[in-house]
Amino acid sequence: CWFAICLSNPSGVLWQGFEHHWERRALGLVATPHRMGSFANYITNSDFSSSTSSFQVNQTFTPGVNGDYSYPKTYFSVLSDVTIVPQSISIPFQDNSTQDENPNAVSNITSSIQYTIPSGIGPNNIAIVLNGWRIDMACHSSEQPEGDICNSNGVWPYNLELSLSCSVNQNIYACDIQFELARSCDPSCAYGKNLGIDKAFNHVMDYELFVFFDVIYGTNLLVTKLPTIEASKITSEGNEFGSIVAQGSNGYNTGTIALQGFGFNLDPLTDKSIFEGKPGRYMESLTFKTKDVLYSENTGELAFDW
């Protein structure tokens, strides 16, 4: 999808998260969960002029197997009077699960990026922030243990995290990219033999991770680091929401929120049922987002929802 924003001295847009839901309902009532397959939600800053900024939103949401439909959302704010340098990095990797009754695969991927701070720009006048992400997934039967086949091109995750950890050293702004994907059998896969169900498991998966990020800087830009937002909730109760008032410095005519990371960790099931333990999960939705609400130039306070 292409968009055009008209305003004075536009620089581009700032990615603020994503919202993906599966829409199909069994019998018209009950949401249909799926494995997590290939996924994408990112923005490409493309073209600027004195009054218009054009950009492209890229979205992918796949169930790994079978079909469904979705109306993904991408959240963003508009930036003016700063310099934006879009960057990206791609990292192919493969995981190999344990080969026991409860197979488990954990991938920890790290990489580094750095940018030379331009002359006249201080350490608080520059930031590297996420502009979205994409992961391609595929299972190949030829790579599975002998006698096993692929069940899909998706996974049952229980942990997913992507973050930038940044620091300034003299005139270098450097960030470590950290990505973790942990997966296992879903409950019926892990315990299906007890129920007469034998579901195949992808012991080997191939991935390519794409991380999109923007280098943003300017003499009229002041970057304020905020603490990580953490929330706990029973997944069947839906998404967790909140509002925060962040304190910056007064005298700036606008304020906005950027993301340097997101993630979820699904705790072990503890209901003492046959599903006790830490299996992977089917997913009905995947959402991490922020939204600017109100900024005060006099006080430097920004209210935002998450």
ChimeraX attribute file (.defattr): number of C-alpha atoms within 10 A of each C-alpha:
attribute: neighborCount
match mode: 1-to-1
recipient: residues
	/A:1	8
	/A:2	11
	/A:3	9
	/A:4	14
	/A:5	15
	/A:6	13
	/A:7	15
	/A:8	12
	/A:9	16
	/A:10	21
	/A:11	25
	/A:12	26
	/A:13	22
	/A:14	26
	/A:15	27
	/A:16	26
	/A:17	25
	/A:18	20
	/A:19	15
	/A:20	20
	/A:21	19
	/A:22	22
	/A:23	17
	/A:24	17
	/A:25	12
	/A:26	9
	/A:27	7
	/A:28	8
	/A:29	8
	/A:30	10
	/A:31	16
	/A:32	16
	/A:33	18
	/A:34	22
	/A:35	22
	/A:36	24
	/A:37	20
	/A:38	21
	/A:39	17
	/A:40	21
	/A:41	24
	/A:42	25
	/A:43	28
	/A:44	22
	/A:45	20
	/A:46	12
	/A:47	13
	/A:48	16
	/A:49	13
	/A:50	11
	/A:51	13
	/A:52	17
	/A:53	23
	/A:54	19
	/A:55	19
	/A:56	15
	/A:57	18
	/A:58	18
	/A:59	20
	/A:60	16
	/A:61	22
	/A:62	22
	/A:63	23
	/A:64	20
	/A:65	15
	/A:66	9
	/A:67	10
	/A:68	15
	/A:69	12
	/A:70	14
	/A:71	11
	/A:72	19
	/A:73	17
	/A:74	20
	/A:75	20
	/A:76	21
	/A:77	16
	/A:78	15
	/A:79	20
	/A:80	16
	/A:81	15
	/A:82	18
	/A:83	18
	/A:84	22
	/A:85	14
	/A:86	19
	/A:87	15
	/A:88	14
	/A:89	14
	/A:90	14
	/A:91	13
	/A:92	12
	/A:93	14
	/A:94	13
	/A:95	19
	/A:96	17
	/A:97	19
	/A:98	14
	/A:99	12
	/A:100	8
	/A:101	11
	/A:102	18
	/A:103	19
	/A:104	20
	/A:105	19
	/A:106	18
	/A:107	16
	/A:108	12
	/A:109	15
	/A:110	14
	/A:111	13
	/A:112	13
	/A:113	15
	/A:114	15
	/A:115	14
	/A:116	12
	/A:117	21
	/A:118	12
	/A:119	7
	/A:120	9
	/A:121	15
	/A:122	17
	/A:123	18
	/A:124	15
	/A:125	18
	/A:126	23
	/A:127	28
	/A:128	27
	/A:129	24
	/A:130	28
	/A:131	27
	/A:132	28
	/A:133	22
	/A:134	20
	/A:135	18
	/A:136	18
	/A:137	22
	/A:138	20
	/A:139	22
	/A:140	16
	/A:141	18
	/A:142	12
	/A:143	16
	/A:144	17
	/A:145	12
	/A:146	8
	/A:147	7
	/A:148	14
	/A:149	17
	/A:150	19
	/A:151	17
	/A:152	21
	/A:153	21
	/A:154	22
	/A:155	30
	/A:156	24
	/A:157	25
	/A:158	22
	/A:159	18
	/A:160	17
	/A:161	15
	/A:162	19
	/A:163	20
	/A:164	23
	/A:165	14
	/A:166	17
	/A:167	15
	/A:168	18
	/A:169	10
	/A:170	10
	/A:171	14
	/A:172	14
	/A:173	19
	/A:174	20
	/A:175	20
	/A:176	15
	/A:177	19
	/A:178	16
	/A:179	20
	/A:180	15
	/A:181	20
	/A:182	20
	/A:183	22
	/A:184	26
	/A:185	28
	/A:186	23
	/A:187	20
	/A:188	18
	/A:189	21
	/A:190	24
	/A:191	20
	/A:192	16
	/A:193	12
	/A:194	10
	/A:195	10
	/A:196	9
	/A:197	12
	/A:198	13
	/A:199	14
	/A:200	13
	/A:201	23
	/A:202	28
	/A:203	25
	/A:204	20
	/A:205	22
	/A:206	16
	/A:207	16
	/A:208	16
	/A:209	20
	/A:210	18
	/A:211	22
	/A:212	21
	/A:213	26
	/A:214	23
	/A:215	19
	/A:216	20
	/A:217	24
	/A:218	18
	/A:219	14
	/A:220	12
	/A:221	21
	/A:222	18
	/A:223	18
	/A:224	13
	/A:225	12
	/A:226	11
	/A:227	6
	/A:228	9
	/A:229	9
	/A:230	8
	/A:231	9
	/A:232	10
	/A:233	10
	/A:234	10
	/A:235	11
	/A:236	7
	/A:237	7
	/A:238	10
	/A:239	12
	/A:240	13
	/A:241	11
	/A:242	10
	/A:243	13
	/A:244	13
	/A:245	13
	/A:246	18
	/A:247	16
	/A:248	20
	/A:249	15
	/A:250	14
	/A:251	11
	/A:252	16
	/A:253	11
	/A:254	16
	/A:255	23
	/A:256	20
	/A:257	20
	/A:258	23
	/A:259	20
	/A:260	19
	/A:261	19
	/A:262	19
	/A:263	15
	/A:264	17
	/A:265	13
	/A:266	17
	/A:267	13
	/A:268	13
	/A:269	14
	/A:270	10
	/A:271	9
	/A:272	8
	/A:273	8
	/A:274	14
	/A:275	17
	/A:276	13
	/A:277	16
	/A:278	20
	/A:279	26
	/A:280	24
	/A:281	22
	/A:282	19
	/A:283	18
	/A:284	20
	/A:285	20
	/A:286	15
	/A:287	16
	/A:288	20
	/A:289	19
	/A:290	22
	/A:291	18
	/A:292	20
	/A:293	13
	/A:294	15
	/A:295	21
	/A:296	18
	/A:297	16
	/A:298	11
	/A:299	13
	/A:300	17
	/A:301	18
	/A:302	20
	/A:303	18
	/A:304	18
	/A:305	15
	/A:306	15
